[in-house]
Structure formats: structure tokens, C-alpha cells
């Protein structure tokens, strides 16, 4: 902001501190605070945050009048608060039992410490000194857009892998149900064949106590046929 005022509007230099104070007020209370309570899905929040961050950096690149920085700071909620809260919650979900706080603390250390304070300040400070603030924001905008595209592709691949695994598990369950159904059907036929032998009458009496076997076998066969039809026709949604 100081570079903008010095380069384009030196007559406004006396009001720079007022603009900077208003910037932090707009950023914290108008931009970030509401979005800490908003959720649109963990992975979706990350993609939205990267896309908005790229757009926000591009606006910084084209802005020539310092006051226009204030409305741009309203995007800080979508580019920081939304993805930050989503990643923190996602880390809690992925963490092993008993290590949730440890994983969240590790994420905050990497994000705020290594990424923001150390590497972020070092790289952007060097670029500010070498190519200027506006050009640095253009570089950061392109970089954020590239990372957003990579993240989107990664999410798509993860979704396809998860769907394939779910279909494989479903087919395995159907196969097991089919095996049980065939076993019960065989037992029911064997019971009927025993009716012609009087010497095996006690065994037949035992089978008579379990007449529900045939009904269960028919039901499981129906489940198998339904699952097979769903597998052959992927457009069918269950």
C-alpha cells in the first residue's frame, strides 16, 4: 500500500495509517469472522480458497488507488478463513485416535510458521525487492491458480478411486450373500430328498423345524439378482 501511495498518489501519504487501520478492521470483522462459521465441505473449501486467493492477488496487481484495497480485503474470508477452518477440521478427521490435537497443532505450525512467517516472508520479501509489489502479486496469483488446478485434479482422482473401492466392496458382499443363498437352497433340496426314506425320518423332522431356510434362500437370491442388475447398469442409482 505504501508503494501505491508513493508511486501513484504521493499527496495521500498523510492518510496512509488511517487506510491501513481501516484495512485491518474490514479484513478481520467484515471478511474473515463470518467465514469461520461457514462450511461447504472440506475439499471444496480448499479449492474455493485457492481460486479466490488467485483472484484476490490479481486485483492487488491491477489496483492503482489505495482505497480500493478495502473492498478487496472482504475476500479474505473466502481465501483464508474458509479454507483454514476446513483444513483444521479435516486434519482432525484424518488424525488417529488420541492424536487429534497433535495433528492440528502440527498443521498450524506448518501453515502459520513455516509457510506464512518463514518461507512466505522470505520469498515475497525477495520478490518485492527485486520486481516490485504489483509484479509479485501477479506471480502469486498465477502460482495460486496452478495449485488450485492441481488440487482440483487430485480431488477428482481421489473420488474415482473411492468409487471403485466401494463398488469392489459391494460386489464382494453380494458374492458372499450368493454363496450363503446357494448353500441354503442345497440344504432345502436335501431335506426334500430325505422325505422318500423312512429310515431317515428323524433327520427329516430336524429339517422341518427350519422351513424358513427356503424363504431365506429365495430372498438372498433376489438380492443377488438385484445387485447384478445394478452392476451391469451403472446409471441405476441406489
CORWOQUI-V307689 format. One record per pair of residues at least 12 apart in sequence whose C-alpha atoms are under 7 Angstrom apart, sorted by the first residue. I is the first residue (numbers start at 1). J is the second residue. If there is no record, write none. Layout:
I/J, I/J
This chain:
1/66, 4/64, 4/65, 4/66, 5/66, 8/64, 19/67, 23/70, 26/70, 26/73, 26/74, 27/73, 27/74, 27/76, 30/74, 31/73, 31/74, 31/75, 31/76, 31/77, 32/76, 32/77, 32/81, 35/77, 35/78, 35/81, 35/82, 36/81, 36/82, 36/85, 38/82, 42/86, 42/87, 42/90, 45/82, 45/83, 45/86, 46/83, 47/148, 47/151, 47/152, 49/78, 49/79, 49/80, 49/82, 49/83, 50/79, 50/144, 50/145, 50/148, 51/145, 51/148, 52/78, 52/79, 53/79, 53/144, 54/141, 54/142, 54/144, 54/145, 55/141, 56/72, 56/75, 57/137, 57/138, 57/140, 57/141, 58/137, 58/138, 58/141, 60/134, 60/137, 61/134, 61/135, 61/137, 61/138, 88/104, 91/103, 91/104, 92/104, 174/224, 174/227, 177/220, 178/220, 178/221, 178/224, 181/217, 181/220, 181/221, 182/217, 184/213, 184/214, 184/217, 185/214, 185/217, 188/213, 188/214, 191/204, 191/207
